[in-house]
Amino acid sequence: MPILARIGNARVYIYADDHNPPHFHVVGPDFNLLVRINDLVTLKGSAPPDTTRKVLDWAADNRPLLALRWIEINGEE
């Protein structure tokens, strides 16, 4: 699976054949975060506050891209 973004030491992914609701994964050396695309609510996990803020800022600016990539990889919701 390709990395959608690198933000500091975090990598943003959308996994193939993943479950609904549409979401993305934020993976770092000692954290894993699952974030719903439509409202950027954390579904599971945690990350350092500064990393979380930077990732959510990036995601807010790129929500259409995330939604499109989810559909390309996993199909419609």
C-alpha positions as CSV (number, residue, x, y, z in Angstrom):
1,M,0.0,0.0,0.0
2,P,1.4,3.4,-0.9
3,I,2.0,6.1,1.6
4,L,-0.4,9.0,1.0
5,A,1.7,11.4,3.1
6,R,4.7,11.7,5.4
7,I,4.2,14.2,8.2
8,G,7.2,14.3,10.5
9,N,7.7,10.7,11.7
10,A,4.1,9.7,10.8
11,R,2.9,8.0,7.6
12,V,-0.6,8.2,6.4
13,Y,-2.2,5.1,4.7
14,I,-5.5,3.8,3.4
15,Y,-5.5,0.0,3.5
16,A,-7.2,-2.1,0.8
17,D,-10.2,-4.3,1.8
18,D,-10.6,-2.3,5.0
19,H,-13.8,-1.9,7.0
20,N,-16.2,1.0,7.0
21,P,-16.6,3.8,7.9
22,P,-14.0,5.3,5.5
23,H,-10.9,6.1,7.5
24,F,-7.1,6.4,7.2
25,H,-4.3,5.1,9.4
26,V,-1.5,7.2,10.9
27,V,1.5,5.0,11.7
28,G,4.6,6.1,13.5
29,P,7.4,4.4,15.4
30,D,5.4,4.0,18.6
31,F,1.9,4.9,17.7
32,N,-1.1,4.0,15.5
33,L,-4.1,6.1,14.9
34,L,-7.3,5.5,13.0
35,V,-9.2,8.6,11.8
36,R,-12.6,8.8,10.1
37,I,-12.4,10.8,6.8
38,N,-15.8,12.6,6.8
39,D,-15.3,14.4,10.2
40,L,-11.7,13.6,11.2
41,V,-12.7,12.0,14.5
42,T,-10.3,9.6,16.0
43,L,-11.8,6.1,16.0
44,K,-9.0,4.2,17.7
45,G,-5.5,4.7,19.0
46,S,-3.5,7.8,19.8
47,A,-0.4,9.7,18.7
48,P,1.6,12.5,20.3
49,P,-0.5,15.7,20.4
50,D,1.8,17.7,18.0
51,T,1.8,14.9,15.5
52,T,-2.0,14.5,15.8
53,R,-2.5,18.2,15.2
54,K,-0.2,18.2,12.1
55,V,-1.9,15.2,10.6
56,L,-5.4,16.5,11.2
57,D,-4.4,19.9,9.7
58,W,-3.1,18.1,6.6
59,A,-6.2,15.9,6.5
60,A,-8.5,18.9,6.7
61,D,-6.8,20.4,3.7
62,N,-6.8,17.1,1.8
63,R,-10.2,15.5,2.7
64,P,-11.3,15.3,-0.9
65,L,-8.2,13.4,-1.8
66,L,-8.6,11.0,1.1
67,A,-12.3,10.4,0.2
68,L,-11.3,9.7,-3.4
69,R,-8.5,7.4,-2.5
70,W,-10.8,5.4,-0.1
71,I,-13.2,4.9,-3.0
72,E,-10.4,3.9,-5.4
73,I,-9.0,1.4,-3.0
74,N,-12.1,0.1,-1.2
75,G,-15.1,1.1,-3.3
76,E,-18.1,3.2,-2.3
77,E,-19.1,3.4,1.4
